[in-house]
């Protein structure tokens, strides 16, 4: 009886530790996902800004030949 009681308590302890770690792992995963999404959004915004800037410079430079 001693051996089986011990194994039951060990299994319960393993499950308890797992359930206690689960919120931490979920929060860590959510944080990493949000950080990745933020980095992608910033990169996309930077690329779009560069495209708009080059388009604007092209429109301005189209009239460079005109006298001031």
PDB file of N, CA, C, O and CB in Angstrom:
ATOM      1  N   UNK A   1       0.814  -1.195   0.000  1.00  0.00           N
ATOM      2  CA  UNK A   1       0.000   0.000   0.000  1.00  0.00           C
ATOM      3  C   UNK A   1       0.860   1.262   0.000  1.00  0.00           C
ATOM      4  O   UNK A   1       0.495   2.274  -0.599  1.00  0.00           O
ATOM      5  CB  UNK A   1      -0.927  -0.004   1.197  1.00  0.00           C
ATOM      6  N   UNK A   2       1.963   1.192   0.654  1.00  0.00           N
ATOM      7  CA  UNK A   2       2.845   2.356   0.765  1.00  0.00           C
ATOM      8  C   UNK A   2       3.323   2.812  -0.619  1.00  0.00           C
ATOM      9  O   UNK A   2       3.369   4.008  -0.904  1.00  0.00           O
ATOM     10  CB  UNK A   2       4.056   2.028   1.665  1.00  0.00           C
ATOM     11  N   UNK A   3       3.672   1.858  -1.462  1.00  0.00           N
ATOM     12  CA  UNK A   3       4.210   2.182  -2.781  1.00  0.00           C
ATOM     13  C   UNK A   3       3.150   2.849  -3.673  1.00  0.00           C
ATOM     14  O   UNK A   3       3.446   3.827  -4.359  1.00  0.00           O
ATOM     15  CB  UNK A   3       4.745   0.913  -3.456  1.00  0.00           C
ATOM     16  N   UNK A   4       1.923   2.323  -3.663  1.00  0.00           N
ATOM     17  CA  UNK A   4       0.894   2.891  -4.528  1.00  0.00           C
ATOM     18  C   UNK A   4       0.451   4.268  -4.043  1.00  0.00           C
ATOM     19  O   UNK A   4       0.172   5.147  -4.858  1.00  0.00           O
ATOM     20  CB  UNK A   4      -0.306   1.954  -4.603  1.00  0.00           C
ATOM     21  N   UNK A   5       0.381   4.467  -2.729  1.00  0.00           N
ATOM     22  CA  UNK A   5       0.036   5.782  -2.201  1.00  0.00           C
ATOM     23  C   UNK A   5       1.076   6.817  -2.605  1.00  0.00           C
ATOM     24  O   UNK A   5       0.750   7.958  -2.933  1.00  0.00           O
ATOM     25  CB  UNK A   5      -0.095   5.731  -0.677  1.00  0.00           C
ATOM     26  N   UNK A   6       2.307   6.401  -2.574  1.00  0.00           N
ATOM     27  CA  UNK A   6       3.385   7.319  -2.943  1.00  0.00           C
ATOM     28  C   UNK A   6       3.289   7.691  -4.425  1.00  0.00           C
ATOM     29  O   UNK A   6       3.451   8.859  -4.776  1.00  0.00           O
ATOM     30  CB  UNK A   6       4.761   6.687  -2.636  1.00  0.00           C
ATOM     31  N   UNK A   7       3.034   6.740  -5.274  1.00  0.00           N
ATOM     32  CA  UNK A   7       2.960   7.038  -6.707  1.00  0.00           C
ATOM     33  C   UNK A   7       1.755   7.911  -7.028  1.00  0.00           C
ATOM     34  O   UNK A   7       1.828   8.752  -7.924  1.00  0.00           O
ATOM     35  CB  UNK A   7       2.896   5.743  -7.518  1.00  0.00           C
ATOM     36  N   UNK A   8       0.634   7.725  -6.305  1.00  0.00           N
ATOM     37  CA  UNK A   8      -0.540   8.573  -6.517  1.00  0.00           C
ATOM     38  C   UNK A   8      -0.214  10.012  -6.150  1.00  0.00           C
ATOM     39  O   UNK A   8      -0.571  10.935  -6.881  1.00  0.00           O
ATOM     40  CB  UNK A   8      -1.741   8.067  -5.690  1.00  0.00           C
ATOM     41  N   UNK A   9       0.459  10.208  -5.027  1.00  0.00           N
ATOM     42  CA  UNK A   9       0.818  11.562  -4.615  1.00  0.00           C
ATOM     43  C   UNK A   9       1.836  12.185  -5.564  1.00  0.00           C
ATOM     44  O   UNK A   9       1.801  13.390  -5.814  1.00  0.00           O
ATOM     45  CB  UNK A   9       1.370  11.551  -3.196  1.00  0.00           C
ATOM     46  N   UNK A  10       2.733  11.374  -6.085  1.00  0.00           N
ATOM     47  CA  UNK A  10       3.696  11.912  -7.058  1.00  0.00           C
ATOM     48  C   UNK A  10       2.988  12.346  -8.336  1.00  0.00           C
ATOM     49  O   UNK A  10       3.306  13.394  -8.899  1.00  0.00           O
ATOM     50  CB  UNK A  10       4.780  10.866  -7.386  1.00  0.00           C
ATOM     51  N   UNK A  11       2.029  11.542  -8.795  1.00  0.00           N
ATOM     52  CA  UNK A  11       1.276  11.914  -9.985  1.00  0.00           C
ATOM     53  C   UNK A  11       0.443  13.174  -9.736  1.00  0.00           C
ATOM     54  O   UNK A  11       0.353  14.040 -10.606  1.00  0.00           O
ATOM     55  CB  UNK A  11       0.371  10.757 -10.424  1.00  0.00           C
ATOM     56  N   UNK A  12      -0.159  13.275  -8.564  1.00  0.00           N
ATOM     57  CA  UNK A  12      -0.929  14.479  -8.242  1.00  0.00           C
ATOM     58  C   UNK A  12      -0.022  15.704  -8.202  1.00  0.00           C
ATOM     59  O   UNK A  12      -0.402  16.781  -8.660  1.00  0.00           O
ATOM     60  CB  UNK A  12      -1.653  14.311  -6.895  1.00  0.00           C
ATOM     61  N   UNK A  13       1.162  15.535  -7.657  1.00  0.00           N
ATOM     62  CA  UNK A  13       2.098  16.653  -7.593  1.00  0.00           C
ATOM     63  C   UNK A  13       2.524  17.083  -8.996  1.00  0.00           C
ATOM     64  O   UNK A  13       2.640  18.276  -9.278  1.00  0.00           O
ATOM     65  CB  UNK A  13       3.331  16.273  -6.755  1.00  0.00           C
ATOM     66  N   UNK A  14       2.753  16.114  -9.865  1.00  0.00           N
ATOM     67  CA  UNK A  14       3.126  16.440 -11.245  1.00  0.00           C
ATOM     68  C   UNK A  14       2.004  17.201 -11.939  1.00  0.00           C
ATOM     69  O   UNK A  14       2.256  18.193 -12.623  1.00  0.00           O
ATOM     70  CB  UNK A  14       3.464  15.161 -12.033  1.00  0.00           C
ATOM     71  N   UNK A  15       0.762  16.740 -11.765  1.00  0.00           N
ATOM     72  CA  UNK A  15      -0.376  17.433 -12.362  1.00  0.00           C
ATOM     73  C   UNK A  15      -0.546  18.834 -11.779  1.00  0.00           C
ATOM     74  O   UNK A  15      -0.857  19.780 -12.504  1.00  0.00           O
ATOM     75  CB  UNK A  15      -1.653  16.623 -12.156  1.00  0.00           C
ATOM     76  N   UNK A  16      -0.342  18.964 -10.470  1.00  0.00           N
ATOM     77  CA  UNK A  16      -0.475  20.273  -9.830  1.00  0.00           C
ATOM     78  C   UNK A  16       0.564  21.249 -10.368  1.00  0.00           C
ATOM     79  O   UNK A  16       0.244  22.397 -10.675  1.00  0.00           O
ATOM     80  CB  UNK A  16      -0.338  20.143  -8.308  1.00  0.00           C
ATOM     81  N   UNK A  17       1.798  20.795 -10.482  1.00  0.00           N
ATOM     82  CA  UNK A  17       2.848  21.653 -11.028  1.00  0.00           C
ATOM     83  C   UNK A  17       2.520  22.020 -12.478  1.00  0.00           C
ATOM     84  O   UNK A  17       2.730  23.158 -12.897  1.00  0.00           O
ATOM     85  CB  UNK A  17       4.228  20.950 -10.942  1.00  0.00           C
ATOM     86  N   UNK A  18       2.011  21.060 -13.231  1.00  0.00           N
ATOM     87  CA  UNK A  18       1.629  21.333 -14.614  1.00  0.00           C
ATOM     88  C   UNK A  18       0.540  22.379 -14.709  1.00  0.00           C
ATOM     89  O   UNK A  18       0.612  23.285 -15.538  1.00  0.00           O
ATOM     90  CB  UNK A  18       1.173  20.066 -15.289  1.00  0.00           C
ATOM     91  N   UNK A  19      -0.487  22.256 -13.848  1.00  0.00           N
ATOM     92  CA  UNK A  19      -1.568  23.243 -13.866  1.00  0.00           C
ATOM     93  C   UNK A  19      -1.111  24.602 -13.366  1.00  0.00           C
ATOM     94  O   UNK A  19      -1.653  25.625 -13.787  1.00  0.00           O
ATOM     95  CB  UNK A  19      -2.732  22.758 -13.027  1.00  0.00           C
ATOM     96  N   UNK A  20      -0.138  24.636 -12.487  1.00  0.00           N
ATOM     97  CA  UNK A  20       0.380  25.924 -12.023  1.00  0.00           C
ATOM     98  C   UNK A  20       1.260  26.579 -13.085  1.00  0.00           C
ATOM     99  O   UNK A  20       1.315  27.805 -13.181  1.00  0.00           O
ATOM    100  CB  UNK A  20       1.173  25.744 -10.721  1.00  0.00           C
ATOM    101  N   UNK A  21       1.942  25.768 -13.876  1.00  0.00           N
ATOM    102  CA  UNK A  21       2.795  26.320 -14.924  1.00  0.00           C
ATOM    103  C   UNK A  21       2.004  26.713 -16.172  1.00  0.00           C
ATOM    104  O   UNK A  21       2.463  27.539 -16.961  1.00  0.00           O
ATOM    105  CB  UNK A  21       3.868  25.319 -15.296  1.00  0.00           C
ATOM    106  N   UNK A  22       0.841  26.138 -16.352  1.00  0.00           N
ATOM    107  CA  UNK A  22       0.048  26.398 -17.548  1.00  0.00           C
ATOM    108  C   UNK A  22      -0.275  27.884 -17.759  1.00  0.00           C
ATOM    109  O   UNK A  22      -0.076  28.375 -18.870  1.00  0.00           O
ATOM    110  CB  UNK A  22      -1.231  25.613 -17.477  1.00  0.00           C
ATOM    111  N   UNK A  23      -0.765  28.629 -16.752  1.00  0.00           N
ATOM    112  CA  UNK A  23      -1.022  30.064 -16.983  1.00  0.00           C
ATOM    113  C   UNK A  23       0.238  30.843 -17.346  1.00  0.00           C
ATOM    114  O   UNK A  23       0.197  31.750 -18.177  1.00  0.00           O
ATOM    115  CB  UNK A  23      -1.650  30.682 -15.749  1.00  0.00           C
ATOM    116  N   UNK A  24       1.353  30.483 -16.720  1.00  0.00           N
ATOM    117  CA  UNK A  24       2.613  31.151 -17.043  1.00  0.00           C
ATOM    118  C   UNK A  24       2.998  30.898 -18.496  1.00  0.00           C
ATOM    119  O   UNK A  24       3.403  31.819 -19.205  1.00  0.00           O
ATOM    120  CB  UNK A  24       3.734  30.673 -16.104  1.00  0.00           C
ATOM    121  N   UNK A  25       2.872  29.654 -18.934  1.00  0.00           N
ATOM    122  CA  UNK A  25       3.225  29.329 -20.316  1.00  0.00           C
ATOM    123  C   UNK A  25       2.275  29.992 -21.306  1.00  0.00           C
ATOM    124  O   UNK A  25       2.702  30.439 -22.370  1.00  0.00           O
ATOM    125  CB  UNK A  25       3.218  27.818 -20.522  1.00  0.00           C
ATOM    126  N   UNK A  26       0.997  30.057 -20.967  1.00  0.00           N
ATOM    127  CA  UNK A  26       0.035  30.734 -21.835  1.00  0.00           C
ATOM    128  C   UNK A  26       0.334  32.229 -21.925  1.00  0.00           C
ATOM    129  O   UNK A  26       0.266  32.814 -23.006  1.00  0.00           O
ATOM    130  CB  UNK A  26      -1.395  30.512 -21.322  1.00  0.00           C
ATOM    131  N   UNK A  27       0.660  32.839 -20.806  1.00  0.00           N
ATOM    132  CA  UNK A  27       0.983  34.270 -20.807  1.00  0.00           C
ATOM    133  C   UNK A  27       2.260  34.527 -21.605  1.00  0.00           C
ATOM    134  O   UNK A  27       2.342  35.503 -22.350  1.00  0.00           O
ATOM    135  CB  UNK A  27       1.141  34.794 -19.359  1.00  0.00           C
ATOM    136  N   UNK A  28       3.239  33.669 -21.453  1.00  0.00           N
ATOM    137  CA  UNK A  28       4.488  33.823 -22.190  1.00  0.00           C
ATOM    138  C   UNK A  28       4.245  33.683 -23.692  1.00  0.00           C
ATOM    139  O   UNK A  28       4.782  34.456 -24.485  1.00  0.00           O
ATOM    140  CB  UNK A  28       5.523  32.788 -21.718  1.00  0.00           C
ATOM    141  N   UNK A  29       3.444  32.710 -24.075  1.00  0.00           N
ATOM    142  CA  UNK A  29       3.122  32.513 -25.481  1.00  0.00           C
ATOM    143  C   UNK A  29       2.366  33.714 -26.048  1.00  0.00           C
ATOM    144  O   UNK A  29       2.648  34.160 -27.160  1.00  0.00           O
ATOM    145  CB  UNK A  29       2.299  31.237 -25.661  1.00  0.00           C
ATOM    146  N   UNK A  30       1.410  34.233 -25.288  1.00  0.00           N
ATOM    147  CA  UNK A  30       0.654  35.398 -25.742  1.00  0.00           C
ATOM    148  C   UNK A  30       1.567  36.608 -25.894  1.00  0.00           C
ATOM    149  O   UNK A  30       1.458  37.352 -26.868  1.00  0.00           O
ATOM    150  CB  UNK A  30      -0.487  35.714 -24.765  1.00  0.00           C
ATOM    151  N   UNK A  31       2.461  36.805 -24.940  1.00  0.00           N
ATOM    152  CA  UNK A  31       3.389  37.940 -25.011  1.00  0.00           C
ATOM    153  C   UNK A  31       4.297  37.820 -26.227  1.00  0.00           C
ATOM    154  O   UNK A  31       4.526  38.800 -26.936  1.00  0.00           O
ATOM    155  CB  UNK A  31       4.235  38.029 -23.729  1.00  0.00           C
ATOM    156  N   UNK A  32       4.811  36.620 -26.467  1.00  0.00           N
ATOM    157  CA  UNK A  32       5.687  36.425 -27.619  1.00  0.00           C
ATOM    158  C   UNK A  32       4.925  36.633 -28.927  1.00  0.00           C
ATOM    159  O   UNK A  32       5.468  37.203 -29.874  1.00  0.00           O
ATOM    160  CB  UNK A  32       6.309  35.022 -27.586  1.00  0.00           C
ATOM    161  N   UNK A  33       3.677  36.179 -28.987  1.00  0.00           N
ATOM    162  CA  UNK A  33       2.869  36.378 -30.187  1.00  0.00           C
ATOM    163  C   UNK A  33       2.576  37.841 -30.441  1.00  0.00           C
ATOM    164  O   UNK A  33       2.658  38.307 -31.577  1.00  0.00           O
ATOM    165  CB  UNK A  33       1.576  35.615 -30.077  1.00  0.00           C
ATOM    166  N   UNK A  34       2.234  38.569 -29.386  1.00  0.00           N
ATOM    167  CA  UNK A  34       1.968  40.000 -29.545  1.00  0.00           C
ATOM    168  C   UNK A  34       3.231  40.756 -29.953  1.00  0.00           C
ATOM    169  O   UNK A  34       3.178  41.663 -30.784  1.00  0.00           O
ATOM    170  CB  UNK A  34       1.405  40.585 -28.244  1.00  0.00           C
ATOM    171  N   UNK A  35       4.356  40.380 -29.369  1.00  0.00           N
ATOM    172  CA  UNK A  35       5.619  41.030 -29.720  1.00  0.00           C
ATOM    173  C   UNK A  35       5.960  40.777 -31.186  1.00  0.00           C
ATOM    174  O   UNK A  35       6.405  41.682 -31.891  1.00  0.00           O
ATOM    175  CB  UNK A  35       6.758  40.527 -28.812  1.00  0.00           C
ATOM    176  N   UNK A  36       5.751  39.547 -31.637  1.00  0.00           N
ATOM    177  CA  UNK A  36       6.023  39.217 -33.039  1.00  0.00           C
ATOM    178  C   UNK A  36       5.093  39.993 -33.972  1.00  0.00           C
ATOM    179  O   UNK A  36       5.531  40.515 -34.997  1.00  0.00           O
ATOM    180  CB  UNK A  36       5.868  37.703 -33.274  1.00  0.00           C
ATOM    181  N   UNK A  37       3.816  40.066 -33.617  1.00  0.00           N
ATOM    182  CA  UNK A  37       2.853  40.806 -34.436  1.00  0.00           C
ATOM    183  C   UNK A  37       3.208  42.286 -34.488  1.00  0.00           C
ATOM    184  O   UNK A  37       3.093  42.919 -35.537  1.00  0.00           O
ATOM    185  CB  UNK A  37       1.429  40.625 -33.891  1.00  0.00           C
ATOM    186  N   UNK A  38       3.642  42.839 -33.354  1.00  0.00           N
ATOM    187  CA  UNK A  38       4.032  44.254 -33.309  1.00  0.00           C
ATOM    188  C   UNK A  38       5.238  44.517 -34.202  1.00  0.00           C
ATOM    189  O   UNK A  38       5.277  45.514 -34.922  1.00  0.00           O
ATOM    190  CB  UNK A  38       4.345  44.680 -31.865  1.00  0.00           C
ATOM    191  N   UNK A  39       6.216  43.624 -34.156  1.00  0.00           N
ATOM    192  CA  UNK A  39       7.405  43.789 -34.994  1.00  0.00           C
ATOM    193  C   UNK A  39       7.044  43.712 -36.475  1.00  0.00           C
ATOM    194  O   UNK A  39       7.564  44.479 -37.286  1.00  0.00           O
ATOM    195  CB  UNK A  39       8.456  42.722 -34.651  1.00  0.00           C
ATOM    196  N   UNK A  40       6.154  42.786 -36.826  1.00  0.00           N
ATOM    197  CA  UNK A  40       5.734  42.689 -38.223  1.00  0.00           C
ATOM    198  C   UNK A  40       4.987  43.940 -38.659  1.00  0.00           C
ATOM    199  O   UNK A  40       5.192  44.424 -39.772  1.00  0.00           O
ATOM    200  CB  UNK A  40       4.857  41.455 -38.433  1.00  0.00           C
ATOM    201  N   UNK A  41       4.124  44.470 -37.802  1.00  0.00           N
ATOM    202  CA  UNK A  41       3.373  45.683 -38.134  1.00  0.00           C
ATOM    203  C   UNK A  41       4.315  46.864 -38.310  1.00  0.00           C
ATOM    204  O   UNK A  41       4.137  47.667 -39.226  1.00  0.00           O
ATOM    205  CB  UNK A  41       2.333  45.993 -37.046  1.00  0.00           C
ATOM    206  N   UNK A  42       5.314  46.976 -37.442  1.00  0.00           N
ATOM    207  CA  UNK A  42       6.282  48.076 -37.572  1.00  0.00           C
ATOM    208  C   UNK A  42       7.089  47.953 -38.848  1.00  0.00           C
ATOM    209  O   UNK A  42       7.360  48.957 -39.507  1.00  0.00           O
ATOM    210  CB  UNK A  42       7.221  48.108 -36.370  1.00  0.00           C
ATOM    211  N   UNK A  43       7.476  46.749 -39.205  1.00  0.00           N
ATOM    212  CA  UNK A  43       8.236  46.544 -40.432  1.00  0.00           C
ATOM    213  C   UNK A  43       7.380  46.879 -41.657  1.00  0.00           C
ATOM    214  O   UNK A  43       7.858  47.511 -42.598  1.00  0.00           O
ATOM    215  CB  UNK A  43       8.744  45.091 -40.514  1.00  0.00           C
ATOM    216  N   UNK A  44       6.129  46.458 -41.640  1.00  0.00           N
ATOM    217  CA  UNK A  44       5.237  46.755 -42.750  1.00  0.00           C
ATOM    218  C   UNK A  44       4.984  48.266 -42.850  1.00  0.00           C
ATOM    219  O   UNK A  44       4.941  48.817 -43.950  1.00  0.00           O
ATOM    220  CB  UNK A  44       3.908  45.996 -42.585  1.00  0.00           C
ATOM    221  N   UNK A  45       4.820  48.920 -41.723  1.00  0.00           N
ATOM    222  CA  UNK A  45       4.612  50.372 -41.734  1.00  0.00           C
ATOM    223  C   UNK A  45       5.847  51.091 -42.264  1.00  0.00           C
ATOM    224  O   UNK A  45       5.723  52.069 -43.001  1.00  0.00           O
ATOM    225  CB  UNK A  45       4.271  50.881 -40.320  1.00  0.00           C
ATOM    226  N   UNK A  46       7.027  50.622 -41.903  1.00  0.00           N
ATOM    227  CA  UNK A  46       8.263  51.234 -42.385  1.00  0.00           C
ATOM    228  C   UNK A  46       8.392  51.067 -43.893  1.00  0.00           C
ATOM    229  O   UNK A  46       8.779  52.005 -44.591  1.00  0.00           O
ATOM    230  CB  UNK A  46       9.480  50.622 -41.677  1.00  0.00           C
ATOM    231  N   UNK A  47       8.072  49.884 -44.397  1.00  0.00           N
ATOM    232  CA  UNK A  47       8.130  49.661 -45.841  1.00  0.00           C
ATOM    233  C   UNK A  47       7.128  50.547 -46.573  1.00  0.00           C
ATOM    234  O   UNK A  47       7.440  51.113 -47.621  1.00  0.00           O
ATOM    235  CB  UNK A  47       7.863  48.187 -46.166  1.00  0.00           C
ATOM    236  N   UNK A  48       5.938  50.664 -46.024  1.00  0.00           N
ATOM    237  CA  UNK A  48       4.911  51.503 -46.644  1.00  0.00           C
ATOM    238  C   UNK A  48       5.327  52.970 -46.622  1.00  0.00           C
ATOM    239  O   UNK A  48       5.116  53.690 -47.598  1.00  0.00           O
ATOM    240  CB  UNK A  48       3.561  51.324 -45.927  1.00  0.00           C
ATOM    241  N   UNK A  49       5.917  53.417 -45.516  1.00  0.00           N
ATOM    242  CA  UNK A  49       6.383  54.795 -45.427  1.00  0.00           C
ATOM    243  C   UNK A  49       7.469  55.073 -46.449  1.00  0.00           C
ATOM    244  O   UNK A  49       7.471  56.131 -47.078  1.00  0.00           O
ATOM    245  CB  UNK A  49       6.897  55.093 -44.028  1.00  0.00           C
ATOM    246  N   UNK A  50       8.394  54.135 -46.622  1.00  0.00           N
ATOM    247  CA  UNK A  50       9.438  54.317 -47.634  1.00  0.00           C
ATOM    248  C   UNK A  50       8.840  54.384 -49.031  1.00  0.00           C
ATOM    249  O   UNK A  50       9.294  55.170 -49.862  1.00  0.00           O
ATOM    250  CB  UNK A  50      10.464  53.180 -47.558  1.00  0.00           C
ATOM    251  N   UNK A  51       7.829  53.570 -49.296  1.00  0.00           N
ATOM    252  CA  UNK A  51       7.167  53.615 -50.598  1.00  0.00           C
ATOM    253  C   UNK A  51       6.486  54.962 -50.822  1.00  0.00           C
ATOM    254  O   UNK A  51       6.607  55.546 -51.899  1.00  0.00           O
ATOM    255  CB  UNK A  51       6.142  52.482 -50.714  1.00  0.00           C
ATOM    256  N   UNK A  52       5.775  55.457 -49.816  1.00  0.00           N
ATOM    257  CA  UNK A  52       5.112  56.759 -49.942  1.00  0.00           C
ATOM    258  C   UNK A  52       6.134  57.883 -50.105  1.00  0.00           C
ATOM    259  O   UNK A  52       5.922  58.815 -50.880  1.00  0.00           O
ATOM    260  CB  UNK A  52       4.225  57.030 -48.715  1.00  0.00           C
ATOM    261  N   UNK A  53       7.240  57.789 -49.373  1.00  0.00           N
ATOM    262  CA  UNK A  53       8.267  58.837 -49.476  1.00  0.00           C
ATOM    263  C   UNK A  53       8.886  58.852 -50.867  1.00  0.00           C
ATOM    264  O   UNK A  53       9.084  59.921 -51.443  1.00  0.00           O
ATOM    265  CB  UNK A  53       9.365  58.629 -48.414  1.00  0.00           C
ATOM    266  N   UNK A  54       9.190  57.689 -51.410  1.00  0.00           N
ATOM    267  CA  UNK A  54       9.785  57.663 -52.749  1.00  0.00           C
ATOM    268  C   UNK A  54       8.777  58.118 -53.801  1.00  0.00           C
ATOM    269  O   UNK A  54       9.159  58.757 -54.781  1.00  0.00           O
ATOM    270  CB  UNK A  54      10.296  56.252 -53.084  1.00  0.00           C
ATOM    271  N   UNK A  55       7.509  57.800 -53.614  1.00  0.00           N
ATOM    272  CA  UNK A  55       6.476  58.270 -54.540  1.00  0.00           C
ATOM    273  C   UNK A  55       6.343  59.792 -54.469  1.00  0.00           C
ATOM    274  O   UNK A  55       6.216  60.459 -55.495  1.00  0.00           O
ATOM    275  CB  UNK A  55       5.120  57.598 -54.225  1.00  0.00           C
ATOM    276  N   UNK A  56       6.373  60.327 -53.263  1.00  0.00           N
ATOM    277  CA  UNK A  56       6.283  61.782 -53.082  1.00  0.00           C
ATOM    278  C   UNK A  56       7.489  62.477 -53.688  1.00  0.00           C
ATOM    279  O   UNK A  56       7.344  63.498 -54.360  1.00  0.00           O
ATOM    280  CB  UNK A  56       6.167  62.136 -51.594  1.00  0.00           C
ATOM    281  N   UNK A  57       8.688  61.930 -53.457  1.00  0.00           N
ATOM    282  CA  UNK A  57       9.897  62.526 -54.043  1.00  0.00           C
ATOM    283  C   UNK A  57       9.848  62.470 -55.558  1.00  0.00           C
ATOM    284  O   UNK A  57      10.288  63.405 -56.227  1.00  0.00           O
ATOM    285  CB  UNK A  57      11.156  61.810 -53.534  1.00  0.00           C
ATOM    286  N   UNK A  58       9.318  61.387 -56.108  1.00  0.00           N
ATOM    287  CA  UNK A  58       9.178  61.286 -57.565  1.00  0.00           C
ATOM    288  C   UNK A  58       8.239  62.341 -58.114  1.00  0.00           C
ATOM    289  O   UNK A  58       8.502  62.930 -59.163  1.00  0.00           O
ATOM    290  CB  UNK A  58       8.677  59.906 -57.953  1.00  0.00           C
ATOM    291  N   UNK A  59       7.136  62.582 -57.402  1.00  0.00           N
ATOM    292  CA  UNK A  59       6.187  63.601 -57.854  1.00  0.00           C
ATOM    293  C   UNK A  59       6.802  64.990 -57.776  1.00  0.00           C
ATOM    294  O   UNK A  59       6.563  65.819 -58.654  1.00  0.00           O
ATOM    295  CB  UNK A  59       4.904  63.547 -57.019  1.00  0.00           C
ATOM    296  N   UNK A  60       7.588  65.256 -56.744  1.00  0.00           N
ATOM    297  CA  UNK A  60       8.249  66.564 -56.599  1.00  0.00           C
ATOM    298  C   UNK A  60       9.340  66.733 -57.645  1.00  0.00           C
ATOM    299  O   UNK A  60       9.462  67.789 -58.265  1.00  0.00           O
ATOM    300  CB  UNK A  60       8.846  66.721 -55.185  1.00  0.00           C
ATOM    301  N   UNK A  61      10.130  65.684 -57.836  1.00  0.00           N
ATOM    302  CA  UNK A  61      11.275  65.763 -58.766  1.00  0.00           C
ATOM    303  C   UNK A  61      10.812  65.820 -60.224  1.00  0.00           C
ATOM    304  O   UNK A  61      11.605  66.150 -61.105  1.00  0.00           O
ATOM    305  CB  UNK A  61      12.211  64.554 -58.565  1.00  0.00           C
ATOM    306  N   UNK A  62       9.566  65.508 -60.485  1.00  0.00           N
ATOM    307  CA  UNK A  62       9.067  65.570 -61.851  1.00  0.00           C
ATOM    308  C   UNK A  62       9.119  67.002 -62.396  1.00  0.00           C
ATOM    309  O   UNK A  62       9.208  67.214 -63.605  1.00  0.00           O
ATOM    310  CB  UNK A  62       7.635  65.031 -61.914  1.00  0.00           C
ATOM    311  N   UNK A  63       9.061  67.964 -61.499  1.00  0.00           N
ATOM    312  CA  UNK A  63       9.051  69.377 -61.920  1.00  0.00           C
ATOM    313  C   UNK A  63      10.369  70.078 -61.631  1.00  0.00           C
ATOM    314  O   UNK A  63      10.397  71.305 -61.529  1.00  0.00           O
ATOM    315  CB  UNK A  63       7.923  70.123 -61.226  1.00  0.00           C
ATOM    316  N   UNK A  64      11.452  69.341 -61.497  1.00  0.00           N
ATOM    317  CA  UNK A  64      12.770  69.934 -61.219  1.00  0.00           C
ATOM    318  C   UNK A  64      13.249  70.813 -62.368  1.00  0.00           C
ATOM    319  O   UNK A  64      13.990  71.770 -62.141  1.00  0.00           O
ATOM    320  CB  UNK A  64      13.799  68.836 -60.949  1.00  0.00           C
ATOM    321  N   UNK A  65      12.856  70.520 -63.548  1.00  0.00           N
ATOM    322  CA  UNK A  65      13.352  71.281 -64.715  1.00  0.00           C
ATOM    323  C   UNK A  65      12.755  72.698 -64.775  1.00  0.00           C
ATOM    324  O   UNK A  65      13.283  73.560 -65.478  1.00  0.00           O
ATOM    325  CB  UNK A  65      13.019  70.523 -66.020  1.00  0.00           C
ATOM    326  N   UNK A  66      11.677  72.938 -64.054  1.00  0.00           N
ATOM    327  CA  UNK A  66      11.059  74.267 -64.085  1.00  0.00           C
ATOM    328  C   UNK A  66      11.904  75.256 -63.283  1.00  0.00           C
ATOM    329  O   UNK A  66      12.487  74.887 -62.263  1.00  0.00           O
ATOM    330  CB  UNK A  66       9.612  74.215 -63.526  1.00  0.00           C
ATOM    331  N   UNK A  67      11.973  76.497 -63.732  1.00  0.00           N
ATOM    332  CA  UNK A  67      12.731  77.503 -62.959  1.00  0.00           C
ATOM    333  C   UNK A  67      12.011  77.841 -61.654  1.00  0.00           C
ATOM    334  O   UNK A  67      10.785  77.771 -61.561  1.00  0.00           O
ATOM    335  CB  UNK A  67      12.938  78.793 -63.796  1.00  0.00           C
ATOM    336  N   UNK A  68      12.784  78.197 -60.679  1.00  0.00           N
ATOM    337  CA  UNK A  68      12.249  78.523 -59.353  1.00  0.00           C
ATOM    338  C   UNK A  68      11.467  79.775 -59.372  1.00  0.00           C
ATOM    339  O   UNK A  68      10.946  80.194 -58.338  1.00  0.00           O
ATOM    340  CB  UNK A  68      13.339  78.641 -58.347  1.00  0.00           C
TER     341      UNK A  68
END
